[in-house]
Amino acid sequence: MAFDHGLVLAWGLDIKELLCYSDSKTVIKLNFDHVNARHHYAAIIHNIKDLLTRNWRVKVVHTLREGNACADYFVKLGARNLETYSGHYNS
């Protein structure tokens, strides 16, 4: 779901080149291999595949969780946040 929401957000912000890091090989594999229509997450996977075919450049790369500490921090912060979207900016 996070991958799907991130792509939707990036598309909505008109980002035309995107580099996505994921520590889940399973998520990456599900979105680039054939998935049975009866798969539990088939609708979400189909939506992600549709987003990836749009007119933009998206590269998906596997990374170790330890190598993605910044993203891990923001995921945990977002899970505690009641707002749908909040920006973090340096002041």
Secondary structure, 3 states (H helix, E strand, C coil): CHHHHHHHHHHHCCCCEEEEEECCHHHHHHHHCCCCCCCCCHHHHHHHHHHHCCCCEEEEEECCHHHHHHHHHHHHHHHHCCCCCCCCCCC
